[in-house]
């Protein structure tokens, strides 16, 4: 969803760690300024800290000031049975960029499992077959204080009495179909996007619209 996240390029929620540690020194000389050590001239070069983890940890709905929790307002039972995660794994908070229009969001994952062959010690690594099919099926529920469907292209519609925009697109190297439904709420805006590479021939827009209908009934 290039319009929001680009809604999606992003995207796996990670546990953030903001600890700072000094850079690792290297031999003085040409790269001294980069390493932060004292070069032969005797002039001290400032060493920049190395940041670990995300610079902008994911915000939950309360921290973001959202009117609903994107991790619980919808669930796997709202998604068509054929596309549900059989393990019913909980969604994950989305890791977002600082300047992203999305301020909080949750992503449901039902990606196809991919087998990886690890050769025994001393054995040659087998050549990988070309990837021709995407394993991804993901549903994102998002909110942002400045999200407005009027700013999007796509089809302008009314969903659950709310102004909305339905925006089909492609994402990833294999051009997975993705569909965003953005809506205007009483406070800010948000919506649903569905990415489907796993299930051939399945249009994600009907699923995104149906989920947006349910979301519209739960958010004023």
C-alpha positions in Angstrom: 0.0 0.0 0.0 2.2 2.6 -1.3 -0.2 5.4 -0.4 -0.1 5.0 3.4 2.8 2.9 4.5 3.4 2.9 1.7 0.7 0.6 3.4 2.8 -1.9 3.1 5.8 -2.3 2.3 6.2 -2.7 4.6 6.1 -4.8 7.2 6.7 -7.2 10.4 6.3 -5.7 13.9 9.5 -6.1 15.9 10.4 -5.6 19.5 12.3 -2.4 19.8 15.6 -1.8 21.6 16.9 1.8 21.9 20.2 1.0 23.7 23.2 3.0 22.4 26.7 1.5 22.3 30.0 3.0 21.1 31.2 2.3 17.6 33.8 -0.4 17.2 37.3 1.2 16.8 39.5 0.3 13.8 43.1 1.1 13.0 43.8 4.9 12.9 44.4 6.5 9.5 42.1 6.9 6.5 38.9 5.6 8.2 39.6 7.2 11.6 36.9 9.7 11.3 34.4 6.9 10.7 35.6 4.8 13.6 35.9 7.6 16.1 39.5 6.8 17.2 42.4 9.3 17.5 44.3 9.6 14.2 48.1 10.2 14.1 47.5 13.9 13.9 46.4 13.8 17.5 43.1 15.4 16.7 40.2 13.6 18.4 37.4 12.6 16.1 33.9 12.4 17.7 32.5 8.9 17.6 28.8 8.5 16.8 26.9 5.9 18.8 25.4 2.9 17.0 21.7 2.6 17.6 20.2 -0.9 18.1 16.7 -1.8 17.1 13.9 0.5 15.7 14.2 4.2 16.0 10.4 4.5 16.3 9.0 1.6 18.3 5.5 0.5 17.4 2.8 2.5 19.2 -0.3 0.8 20.5 -3.7 2.5 20.0 -3.7 4.3 23.4 -0.2 5.8 22.8 -1.2 6.9 19.3 -4.5 8.4 20.5 -6.6 6.2 18.2 -10.3 5.7 18.8 -10.0 1.9 18.5 -7.5 -0.9 19.0 -6.4 -2.2 15.5 -5.2 -5.4 17.1 -8.6 -6.4 18.5 -11.3 -4.5 16.6 -11.3 -7.3 13.9 -10.1 -10.8 14.2 -9.5 -14.0 12.3 -13.2 -15.0 12.5 -13.9 -11.9 10.3 -11.7 -13.1 7.5 -13.0 -15.8 5.1 -12.4 -19.2 6.4 -10.2 -20.3 3.5 -7.8 -17.5 4.2 -7.7 -17.8 8.0 -4.6 -18.8 9.9 -5.2 -22.4 11.1 -3.1 -21.6 14.2 -5.1 -18.4 15.0 -1.9 -16.5 15.7 -2.5 -13.0 17.1 -1.7 -10.0 14.9 1.4 -7.9 15.4 1.8 -4.2 15.9 3.3 -2.7 12.7 6.7 -1.1 12.7 6.2 2.4 11.2 8.3 5.1 9.8 8.4 8.4 11.7 6.8 10.4 8.8 4.2 7.8 8.0 0.5 8.7 7.9 -0.3 5.6 9.8 0.2 6.2 13.5 -0.8 2.7 14.7 -1.7 -0.5 13.0 -1.8 -4.3 13.4 -1.1 -6.9 10.8 -2.5 -10.5 10.5 -0.2 -13.0 8.9 -1.2 -16.2 7.1 1.9 -16.6 4.9 2.6 -19.9 3.3 5.4 -21.9 4.9 8.6 -22.1 2.8 11.0 -25.0 3.2 14.7 -24.3 3.3 17.3 -27.1 2.8 20.4 -26.7 4.8 23.2 -29.0 3.5 25.4 -31.0 5.8 28.9 -29.7 6.6 31.1 -29.9 3.5 28.2 -30.5 1.1 27.6 -28.1 -1.7 24.7 -25.7 -1.3 22.0 -26.7 -3.8 21.0 -24.1 -6.3 17.8 -22.4 -5.5 14.8 -22.7 -7.8 13.5 -19.3 -9.1 10.7 -17.9 -6.9 7.6 -17.6 -9.1 4.9 -17.5 -6.5 4.5 -15.2 -3.5 3.8 -16.8 -0.1 2.1 -13.8 1.4 -1.4 -13.3 2.7 -1.7 -10.4 5.1 -4.4 -8.2 6.5 -3.6 -4.8 8.0 -5.9 -2.7 10.2 -4.6 0.9 10.6 -5.4 4.3 12.0 -3.9 7.8 11.6 -5.0 11.3 12.6 -4.4 12.7 9.1 -5.7 9.8 6.9 -8.4 11.0 4.6 -9.9 9.0 1.7 -10.3 12.2 -0.2 -6.5 12.3 -0.7 -6.5 8.9 -2.3 -7.1 7.8 -5.8 -9.2 4.7 -6.6 -12.9 4.4 -6.3 -14.8 6.8 -4.0 -17.5 4.9 -2.1 -19.6 5.0 1.1 -19.0 2.2 3.5 -21.1 1.9 6.6 -22.2 5.5 6.2 -18.5 6.7 6.0 -16.7 8.3 3.1 -14.1 5.8 1.8 -11.7 5.1 -1.1 -11.0 1.6 -2.5 -7.5 1.5 -4.0 -6.3 -1.7 -5.7 -2.5 -1.9 -6.3 0.5 -4.2 -6.7 3.3 -4.8 -4.2 6.5 -6.7 -4.0 8.8 -8.2 -6.7 6.1 -10.6 -7.7 3.4 -7.9 -8.0 1.1 -9.3 -5.3 -2.4 -7.8 -5.6 -3.1 -5.6 -2.7 -6.3 -3.6 -1.9 -6.6 -0.7 0.5 -9.9 0.6 1.8 -9.4 4.0 3.6 -12.2 5.6 5.6 -12.9 8.8 7.4 -13.8 8.4 11.1 -15.0 10.9 13.6 -11.4 11.2 14.8 -8.8 10.8 12.1 -9.1 8.0 9.5 -8.0 4.5 8.8 -9.0 1.3 7.3 -8.0 -2.1 6.0 -5.6 -3.4 3.4 -5.4 -7.0 2.2 -2.3 -8.4 0.4 -2.7 -11.7 -1.4 0.1 -13.6 -3.2 -0.6 -16.9 -1.6 -4.0 -17.7 -3.1 -3.9 -17.5 -6.9 -6.8 -15.8 -8.6 -8.2 -14.3 -5.3 -9.0 -10.6 -5.6 -8.2 -9.0 -2.3 -10.7 -6.1 -2.8 -13.9 -7.9 -1.8 -12.2 -9.1 1.4 -10.9 -5.6 2.2 -14.4 -4.1 1.6 -16.1 -6.7 3.8 -13.6 -6.1 6.6 -14.0 -2.3 6.2 -17.8 -2.7 6.5 -17.3 -4.5 9.8 -14.8 -1.9 11.0 -17.1 1.0 10.1 -19.8 -0.4 12.4 -17.4 -0.5 15.3 -15.7 2.9 15.0 -17.7 6.2 15.3 
